[in-house]
């Protein structure tokens, strides 16, 4: 879009895969790369498009290649879970980064010393990371803004893409509950935040109500009116969503995942998981691991 606005070729780009052979994205779209890792030309910037789910193991050769690119002076970026590759290679040490909120817990567990934000994207010197979805558009437009006459070109490109505004690094990711229901229900927002902070040892309705200075009946009425569910159902949904992230994104034992998400037994966890997602947790993990690539 910027090249079109500039009536020239200001930017060039290439796609790269491990061996240069045709590969498929997670939605099945075939991509024919321009280069393999071995014959990659000199680049100003390299962006790692992370997979979802994150593979349980990242090849050492890939990490060595990323370190070599950094040694050449190439700026490095991570799209969504691409930050995992950079972090695993030690290339985010001392940098501020971000990634999709859904994967942040695992990232922090694996790399506790790396500064992770909840912003849409982070531009920290020669490291560019973003949360995925449409956030790469905002990040790239802001990188373009940093170039000569970039403000005008970025604005023109955004207009061509029917992009209402170019979001800044101050914009955060996940739409907070207060934006979904408005700011007029602070007790509900507070209760929902307490639920999310206590997934391992869920609070009872009475405990929640006591914390937010409401009666249990009043709290249940708020959840039913604004979220169309009970506090218990809301909590269960969050616990199962967290469990699924761990099931598909880590190699952690099912018994440990069940305990970490507040389930008293594997049998109870498995039953609830199957009711929510239509497949037992172990079967879904096996199916995911059996997928090619």
VEXDREN-2710 file (C-alpha; in Angstrom, 1 decimal):
% VEXDREN-2710
k/r/px/py/pz
1/UNK/0.0/0.0/0.0
2/UNK/2.8/2.4/0.8
3/UNK/4.6/1.6/-2.5
4/UNK/1.3/2.4/-4.2
5/UNK/0.9/5.7/-2.4
6/UNK/4.6/6.5/-3.1
7/UNK/4.2/5.6/-6.8
8/UNK/7.4/3.5/-6.6
9/UNK/9.0/0.6/-4.8
10/UNK/10.1/1.9/-1.4
11/UNK/9.7/-1.5/0.3
12/UNK/10.5/-5.1/-0.9
13/UNK/9.6/-8.2/1.0
14/UNK/10.2/-11.9/0.8
15/UNK/8.8/-15.1/2.4
16/UNK/11.2/-17.6/4.0
17/UNK/10.8/-21.1/5.2
18/UNK/13.2/-23.7/6.7
19/UNK/13.9/-25.4/3.4
20/UNK/12.3/-23.1/0.8
21/UNK/9.6/-25.7/0.0
22/UNK/5.9/-25.0/-0.2
23/UNK/4.3/-24.8/3.3
24/UNK/0.9/-24.4/4.6
25/UNK/-0.5/-21.9/7.2
26/UNK/-2.7/-23.2/10.0
27/UNK/-5.8/-22.4/7.9
28/UNK/-4.5/-24.6/5.1
29/UNK/-3.5/-21.8/2.7
30/UNK/-0.4/-22.9/0.7
31/UNK/2.6/-20.5/0.7
32/UNK/5.5/-20.8/-1.7
33/UNK/8.5/-19.2/0.0
34/UNK/11.0/-17.1/-1.9
35/UNK/14.0/-18.4/0.0
36/UNK/15.1/-21.1/2.4
37/UNK/17.0/-20.2/5.6
38/UNK/20.3/-21.2/3.9
39/UNK/20.0/-18.8/1.0
40/UNK/18.3/-15.8/2.8
41/UNK/19.6/-12.5/1.4
42/UNK/20.6/-9.5/3.6
43/UNK/17.5/-8.0/5.2
44/UNK/16.8/-4.8/7.0
45/UNK/14.2/-6.6/9.2
46/UNK/13.0/-10.2/9.7
47/UNK/9.6/-11.1/11.1
48/UNK/8.9/-14.5/12.6
49/UNK/5.3/-15.4/12.0
50/UNK/4.5/-17.7/15.0
51/UNK/2.5/-20.8/14.7
52/UNK/-0.6/-21.6/16.7
53/UNK/-0.4/-23.6/18.8
54/UNK/3.2/-23.2/19.6
55/UNK/5.2/-26.4/18.9
56/UNK/6.4/-28.2/22.0
57/UNK/10.0/-28.1/20.6
58/UNK/11.8/-25.5/18.5
59/UNK/14.8/-26.7/16.5
60/UNK/18.2/-25.5/17.6
61/UNK/19.2/-24.9/14.0
62/UNK/16.3/-22.4/13.7
63/UNK/17.4/-20.6/16.9
64/UNK/21.0/-20.5/15.7
65/UNK/19.8/-19.0/12.4
66/UNK/17.9/-16.2/14.2
67/UNK/21.0/-15.4/16.3
68/UNK/23.0/-15.2/13.1
69/UNK/20.5/-12.8/11.6
70/UNK/20.7/-10.6/14.7
71/UNK/24.5/-10.8/14.5
72/UNK/24.3/-9.4/10.9
73/UNK/22.5/-6.4/12.3
74/UNK/19.0/-7.4/11.1
75/UNK/16.1/-6.0/13.1
76/UNK/13.9/-8.8/14.4
77/UNK/10.2/-9.0/14.8
78/UNK/7.7/-11.4/16.3
79/UNK/4.2/-11.7/15.0
80/UNK/1.9/-13.2/17.7
81/UNK/3.7/-16.3/19.0
82/UNK/6.7/-15.4/17.0
83/UNK/8.0/-13.8/20.2
84/UNK/8.6/-17.3/21.5
85/UNK/11.2/-18.0/18.9
86/UNK/13.0/-14.8/19.6
87/UNK/12.9/-15.4/23.3
88/UNK/14.0/-18.9/23.0
89/UNK/17.0/-17.7/21.0
90/UNK/17.8/-15.2/23.8
91/UNK/17.1/-12.3/21.5
92/UNK/14.5/-10.5/23.7
93/UNK/16.7/-10.3/26.8
94/UNK/16.7/-6.7/27.9
95/UNK/13.9/-5.8/25.5
96/UNK/10.2/-5.0/26.1
97/UNK/7.9/-7.2/24.0
98/UNK/4.3/-8.4/23.6
99/UNK/2.4/-11.3/22.1
100/UNK/-1.3/-12.4/22.0
101/UNK/-2.9/-12.3/25.4
102/UNK/-4.0/-15.9/25.1
103/UNK/-0.3/-17.0/25.1
104/UNK/1.1/-14.6/27.6
105/UNK/0.8/-16.9/30.7
106/UNK/2.8/-19.6/29.1
107/UNK/5.4/-17.1/27.8
108/UNK/5.8/-15.6/31.3
109/UNK/6.2/-19.0/32.8
110/UNK/8.9/-19.9/30.3
111/UNK/10.7/-16.6/30.3
112/UNK/10.1/-14.9/33.6
113/UNK/12.9/-12.4/33.2
114/UNK/11.6/-10.9/29.9
115/UNK/9.4/-7.7/30.2
116/UNK/6.0/-8.5/28.6
117/UNK/3.3/-5.9/28.1
118/UNK/-0.4/-6.2/27.3
119/UNK/-0.1/-3.7/24.5
120/UNK/-1.0/-4.3/20.8
121/UNK/2.6/-4.1/19.8
122/UNK/5.9/-3.0/21.1
123/UNK/8.7/-1.2/19.2
124/UNK/11.9/-1.4/21.3
125/UNK/15.0/-0.3/19.4
126/UNK/15.5/-3.1/16.8
127/UNK/12.9/-5.5/18.2
128/UNK/9.3/-5.3/16.9
129/UNK/6.7/-7.6/18.4
130/UNK/2.9/-7.6/18.2
131/UNK/-0.1/-9.5/19.4
132/UNK/-1.4/-11.0/16.2
133/UNK/-4.8/-10.5/14.6
134/UNK/-4.8/-7.1/12.9
135/UNK/-2.2/-5.6/15.3
136/UNK/0.6/-6.2/12.7
137/UNK/-1.1/-3.5/10.5
138/UNK/-0.8/-0.9/13.3
139/UNK/2.7/-1.9/14.1
140/UNK/3.9/-1.7/10.4
141/UNK/2.2/1.6/9.9
142/UNK/4.0/3.0/12.9
143/UNK/7.3/1.6/11.7
144/UNK/6.6/3.4/8.3
145/UNK/5.9/6.6/10.2
146/UNK/9.4/6.6/11.4
147/UNK/10.8/6.9/7.9
148/UNK/11.3/10.0/5.9
149/UNK/7.9/11.5/5.0
150/UNK/6.4/8.5/6.8
151/UNK/3.6/10.2/8.5
152/UNK/1.9/11.1/5.2
153/UNK/2.5/7.7/3.6
154/UNK/1.2/5.8/6.7
155/UNK/-1.9/7.9/6.7
156/UNK/-2.5/7.4/3.0
157/UNK/-2.0/3.6/3.3
158/UNK/-4.3/3.4/6.3
159/UNK/-7.0/5.2/4.3
160/UNK/-6.6/2.8/1.4
161/UNK/-7.1/-0.1/3.9
162/UNK/-10.2/1.6/5.3
163/UNK/-8.3/1.7/8.6
164/UNK/-10.2/4.1/10.9
165/UNK/-7.1/5.0/12.9
166/UNK/-3.6/3.9/13.4
167/UNK/-3.5/2.5/16.9
168/UNK/-0.5/3.5/19.1
169/UNK/1.7/1.5/21.4
170/UNK/-0.5/2.8/24.2
171/UNK/-3.5/0.7/23.0
172/UNK/-4.0/-2.5/24.9
173/UNK/-5.2/-5.9/23.6
174/UNK/-8.0/-7.8/25.1
175/UNK/-11.3/-5.8/25.2
176/UNK/-11.8/-5.3/28.9
177/UNK/-15.1/-6.3/30.5
178/UNK/-15.8/-2.7/31.3
179/UNK/-15.9/-1.9/27.6
180/UNK/-18.3/-4.7/26.9
181/UNK/-20.8/-3.7/29.6
182/UNK/-19.9/-0.1/30.2
183/UNK/-18.5/1.5/33.3
184/UNK/-21.8/1.7/35.2
185/UNK/-21.3/-1.8/36.8
186/UNK/-18.1/-1.5/38.9
187/UNK/-19.2/-4.3/41.3
188/UNK/-19.6/-6.8/38.4
189/UNK/-16.2/-5.8/36.9
190/UNK/-14.6/-6.2/40.3
191/UNK/-16.2/-9.6/40.8
192/UNK/-15.1/-10.8/37.3
193/UNK/-11.6/-9.7/37.9
194/UNK/-11.6/-11.7/41.2
195/UNK/-12.8/-14.8/39.4
196/UNK/-10.0/-14.5/36.8
197/UNK/-7.4/-14.0/39.5
198/UNK/-8.4/-17.1/41.4
199/UNK/-8.8/-19.8/38.8
200/UNK/-6.7/-22.3/40.7
201/UNK/-8.8/-22.0/43.8
202/UNK/-12.2/-20.6/42.7
203/UNK/-14.1/-18.5/45.1
204/UNK/-17.7/-19.3/46.0
205/UNK/-20.5/-17.0/45.2
206/UNK/-20.8/-16.0/48.8
207/UNK/-17.0/-15.2/49.0
208/UNK/-17.2/-13.2/45.8
209/UNK/-20.2/-11.3/47.1
210/UNK/-18.5/-10.5/50.4
211/UNK/-15.4/-9.2/48.6
212/UNK/-17.5/-6.7/46.5
213/UNK/-19.9/-5.8/49.3
214/UNK/-23.0/-7.3/47.7
215/UNK/-25.4/-10.1/48.7
216/UNK/-25.1/-13.4/46.7
217/UNK/-28.5/-12.7/45.2
218/UNK/-27.5/-9.3/44.0
219/UNK/-24.3/-10.6/42.5
220/UNK/-26.1/-13.4/40.7
221/UNK/-28.6/-10.9/39.3
222/UNK/-25.8/-8.8/37.9
223/UNK/-24.2/-11.7/36.1
224/UNK/-27.5/-12.9/34.7
225/UNK/-28.4/-9.4/33.5
226/UNK/-25.2/-8.4/31.8
227/UNK/-23.3/-11.7/31.1
228/UNK/-26.3/-14.0/30.7
229/UNK/-24.8/-16.6/33.0
230/UNK/-24.2/-17.3/36.7
231/UNK/-20.9/-16.5/38.4
232/UNK/-20.1/-20.2/38.6
233/UNK/-20.7/-20.7/34.8
234/UNK/-18.5/-17.6/34.1
235/UNK/-15.7/-19.0/36.3
236/UNK/-16.0/-22.5/34.7
237/UNK/-15.7/-21.0/31.2
238/UNK/-12.5/-19.2/32.2
239/UNK/-11.0/-22.2/33.8
240/UNK/-11.7/-24.4/30.8
241/UNK/-10.3/-21.8/28.4
242/UNK/-7.1/-21.6/30.5
243/UNK/-6.9/-25.4/30.6
244/UNK/-7.2/-25.7/26.9
245/UNK/-4.4/-23.2/26.4
246/UNK/-2.2/-25.4/28.6
247/UNK/-3.3/-28.6/26.9
248/UNK/-2.5/-27.5/23.4
249/UNK/0.4/-25.2/24.2
250/UNK/2.4/-27.2/26.7
251/UNK/3.5/-30.7/27.5
252/UNK/2.2/-30.4/31.1
253/UNK/0.6/-33.6/32.5
254/UNK/-3.2/-33.5/32.5
255/UNK/-3.4/-34.0/36.2
256/UNK/-1.3/-30.9/36.8
257/UNK/-3.4/-28.9/34.3
258/UNK/-6.5/-30.0/36.1
259/UNK/-5.1/-28.9/39.4
260/UNK/-3.8/-25.6/38.1
261/UNK/-7.3/-24.7/36.8
262/UNK/-9.2/-25.6/40.0
263/UNK/-10.5/-29.1/39.2
264/UNK/-10.6/-31.5/42.1
265/UNK/-10.0/-34.6/39.9
266/UNK/-9.0/-35.5/36.4
267/UNK/-12.3/-37.3/35.9
268/UNK/-14.3/-34.1/36.7
269/UNK/-11.9/-32.0/34.5
270/UNK/-12.2/-34.5/31.6
271/UNK/-16.0/-34.5/31.8
272/UNK/-16.3/-30.8/31.8
273/UNK/-13.8/-30.4/29.1
274/UNK/-15.7/-32.8/26.8
275/UNK/-18.9/-31.0/27.5
276/UNK/-17.4/-27.6/26.6
277/UNK/-15.3/-28.6/23.6
278/UNK/-16.8/-31.8/22.3
279/UNK/-13.7/-33.9/22.8
280/UNK/-11.8/-35.2/25.8
281/UNK/-8.6/-33.3/26.6
282/UNK/-6.2/-36.1/26.0
283/UNK/-7.8/-36.9/22.6
284/UNK/-7.6/-33.3/21.5
285/UNK/-3.9/-33.1/22.5
286/UNK/-3.1/-36.4/20.6
287/UNK/-5.0/-35.1/17.5
288/UNK/-3.1/-31.8/17.6
289/UNK/0.3/-33.6/17.9
290/UNK/-0.6/-35.9/15.0
291/UNK/-1.1/-33.0/12.6
292/UNK/1.6/-32.8/10.0
293/UNK/4.1/-29.9/10.3
END
